[in-house]
C-alpha cells in the first residue's frame, strides 16, 4: 500500500467508526466490518485489513489467528464519505464459519415464500467463480450437514474414502480420454474436479490458493512450500 495517504474525507460516526465493505478482486462481497481511525491507518500502513471489534472494543487484524488474511488492493469511499469499500486478495476463507464469504448461501427467502427479491446471477463462463461457488457449497455441507448429501457422506467417511474417489475418477477420466468421447471426458473430468474440491475442503485449502500456485508457475516462479524458498523455473 502507498504510505502517502489522506483520510480526511472519511466521516467516522459518533462512536468513531466507519463501516467497511470488503470485496474480492473479482467483485464478490466477502464481509462487512468496522474500522476506526487507528485500524484504517494500520490497514493503509501494513497493506492488510485491520478492523475494530465493537463487541470486544479492540483492534483486530483479519487472519491473526486463522491465517485467512486479506491483502489490500484498493480502498475507496462512497459519495458521502461514510462507508469504505475495501478490495482485497483473500487467502483462505473470509467467514469465521468456514464459508468463503460471510454471505454464502444466506438468503431471506426459501422456495416461493415472499421476502427480499434475489436478482438471478448472469451465467458464469469464467472458471474461477464457478469453482469458488462449488467450493462454497461443499464447505457449507461440511459445516451444516444435510441428510442424504453425497458430500456429507464423503466427509463422514473421511480422507481415505475421498482419496479413493479421486483415484477412481482419475482412472475413469483416463479411460474416457482413451475412448475419444468428448461427452464422456467432460462427464468424468467434472466428477474428478468435484472430488478434488472436496479434498481441498478436507484440508482447509481454498481454490484461490490453488489458483495462486498455478499463477506462480505461469510466471515462472516456484515457491517451495516445505522449505520456504523461492526459485525460478522456465516459464510455461
C-alpha positions in Angstrom: 0.0 0.0 0.0 1.0 3.6 -0.6 2.2 5.1 2.7 1.3 8.6 1.4 -2.4 8.7 2.2 -5.1 11.2 3.3 -8.1 10.1 5.3 -9.6 13.5 6.0 -12.5 12.8 3.7 -13.7 9.8 5.7 -16.6 10.6 8.1 -16.5 8.5 11.2 -19.7 8.2 13.2 -20.4 9.4 16.8 -18.6 6.2 18.1 -15.6 6.9 15.8 -16.4 4.1 13.4 -17.0 3.7 9.7 -18.4 0.5 8.0 -16.1 -1.2 5.6 -17.4 -3.5 2.9 -14.8 -6.0 1.9 -14.8 -7.5 -1.6 -12.6 -9.9 -3.5 -10.8 -8.7 -6.6 -13.5 -10.4 -8.8 -16.2 -8.2 -7.1 -17.6 -10.9 -4.8 -18.6 -9.3 -1.5 -16.9 -11.1 1.4 -17.8 -9.4 4.6 -18.8 -6.2 6.5 -16.8 -4.9 9.4 -16.0 -1.6 11.1 -12.9 0.5 11.2 -11.9 3.3 13.5 -9.2 5.8 12.6 -6.4 3.7 14.1 -7.4 0.5 12.3 -7.8 2.3 9.0 -4.3 3.8 9.3 -2.9 0.4 10.3 -4.6 -1.1 7.2 -3.1 1.5 4.9 0.4 1.2 6.5 0.6 -2.6 6.6 -1.3 -3.5 3.4 -3.5 -6.0 5.3 -7.0 -5.4 6.8 -7.4 -4.2 10.4 -10.8 -3.7 12.0 -12.3 -2.5 15.3 -14.4 -5.1 17.2 -17.5 -3.5 18.6 -18.1 -6.4 20.9 -14.5 -6.7 22.3 -13.7 -3.0 22.0 -10.3 -3.6 20.5 -8.4 -3.7 17.2 -8.0 -7.0 15.3 -6.2 -8.0 12.2 -8.0 -10.3 9.8 -6.4 -13.7 9.8 -4.3 -13.1 13.0 -5.5 -16.4 14.4 -6.9 -18.3 11.4 -4.3 -17.3 8.8 -7.1 -16.2 6.4 -5.5 -12.9 5.6 -6.7 -10.1 3.3 -4.1 -8.3 1.3 -5.5 -4.8 0.4 -5.5 -3.8 -3.2 -7.6 -0.6 -3.0 -9.7 1.4 -0.6 -12.4 3.7 -1.8 -15.0 5.8 0.0 -18.6 6.5 -1.1 -20.2 9.8 -2.1 -20.9 10.7 1.5 -17.6 9.6 2.8 -19.3 7.5 5.5 -18.7 4.0 4.0 -15.5 2.3 2.8 -15.1 -0.3 0.0 -12.0 -2.4 0.5 -10.9 -4.5 -2.4 -8.6 -7.4 -1.3 -6.9 -10.6 -2.3 -8.4 -13.1 0.1 -6.2 -16.0 1.3 -8.4 -18.8 2.8 -12.0 -18.2 3.7 -13.4 -14.8 4.8 -16.1 -16.0 7.2 -15.4 -17.4 10.7 -18.0 -20.2 10.0 -15.7 -21.6 7.2 -17.6 -20.3 4.1 -15.7 -18.3 1.6 -18.0 -15.3 2.0 -20.0 -14.2 5.1 -23.0 -14.1 2.7 -22.6 -17.5 1.2 -25.9 -19.3 0.9 -27.6 -17.0 3.4 -30.8 -15.7 1.8 -34.0 -14.2 3.4 -36.2 -16.3 1.1 -37.0 -20.0 0.8 -38.6 -21.5 -2.2 -41.6 -19.4 -3.3 -42.0 -17.6 0.1 -42.3 -13.8 -0.2 -39.4 -11.8 1.0 -36.5 -9.9 -0.4 -36.2 -10.4 -4.2 -33.0 -12.0 -5.3 -31.9 -11.0 -8.8 -30.6 -14.1 -10.6 -26.9 -14.0 -11.5 -25.8 -13.9 -15.1 -24.5 -17.3 -16.2 -20.8 -17.5 -15.4 -18.4 -18.8 -18.0 -15.2 -18.0 -16.2 -13.6 -21.0 -14.4 -12.6 -19.2 -11.2 -16.0 -18.1 -10.0 -17.6 -21.4 -10.9 -15.1 -23.4 -8.9 -15.3 -21.0 -6.0 -19.1 -21.2 -5.9 -19.0 -25.0 -6.0 -16.3 -25.0 -3.2 -18.6 -22.7 -1.1 -21.4 -25.3 -1.4 -19.0 -28.1 -0.4 -17.8 -26.0 2.6 -21.4 -25.3 3.6 -22.2 -29.0 3.5 -19.2 -29.7 5.8 -20.3 -27.1 8.3 -24.0 -27.6 8.0 -24.6 -31.3 7.2 -27.7 -32.1 5.0 -29.3 -35.5 5.3 -28.7 -37.6 2.2 -26.0 -35.3 0.9 -23.3 -37.2 -1.0 -20.7 -34.5 0.0 -21.5 -35.1 3.7 -21.2 -38.9 3.0 -17.6 -38.3 1.8 -16.7 -36.1 4.8 -18.2 -38.6 7.2 -16.2 -41.5 5.7 -13.0 -39.4 5.9 -9.8 -38.9 3.9 -9.3 -42.4 2.7 -12.8 -42.5 1.0 -12.2 -39.1 -0.6 -8.8 -40.2 -1.9 -10.3 -43.4 -3.2 -12.9 -41.5 -5.1 -10.2 -39.1 -6.5 -8.3 -42.1 -7.7 -11.3 -43.8 -9.3 -12.4 -40.6 -11.1 -8.9 -40.1 -12.4 -8.9 -43.6 -13.8 -12.3 -43.1 -15.4 -11.1 -39.8 -16.9 -8.1 -41.7 -18.5 -10.5 -44.3 -19.9 -12.8 -41.6 -21.3 -9.8 -40.0 -23.0 -8.7 -43.3 -24.5 -12.2 -43.8 -25.8 -12.0 -40.4 -27.5 -15.5 -39.4 -26.4 -15.8 -35.7 -25.6 -19.1 -36.1 -23.7 -17.6 -38.9 -21.6 -14.4 -36.9 -21.0 -16.4 -33.9 -19.8 -18.6 -36.0 -17.5 -15.7 -37.9 -15.9 -13.5 -34.8 -15.5 -16.3 -32.9 -13.9 -16.6 -35.8 -11.4 -12.8 -35.7 -10.9 -12.7 -31.9 -10.3 -15.6 -32.1 -7.8 -13.8 -34.7 -5.8 -10.6 -32.7 -5.9 -12.5 -29.7 -4.5 -13.8 -32.0 -1.7 -10.2 -33.0 -1.0 -9.2 -29.3 -0.8 -12.0 -28.6 1.6 -11.0 -31.5 3.7 -7.5 -30.0 4.1 -9.0 -26.4 4.6 -7.3 -25.3 1.3 -9.2 -22.9 -0.9 -9.3 -22.9 -4.8 -7.8 -19.4 -4.5 -4.6 -20.9 -3.0 -4.5 -23.4 -5.9 -5.0 -20.5 -8.4 -2.1 -18.7 -6.8 0.1 -21.7 -7.1 -0.8 -22.1 -10.8 -0.4 -18.4 -11.5 3.1 -18.5 -9.9 4.0 -21.3 -12.3 2.7 -19.4 -15.2 5.0 -16.5 -14.3 7.9 -18.9 -14.0 8.1 -18.6 -10.2 8.1 -21.6 -7.9 7.5 -21.4 -4.2 8.7 -24.4 -2.3 6.1 -24.6 0.5 8.0 -27.1 2.6 11.3 -25.2 2.5 10.0 -21.6 2.3 12.4 -20.9 -0.5 11.5 -19.3 -3.8 13.1 -20.5 -7.0 12.8 -19.7 -10.7 11.6 -22.3 -13.3 11.2 -21.8 -17.0 8.0 -20.0 -17.9 5.2 -22.2 -19.0 
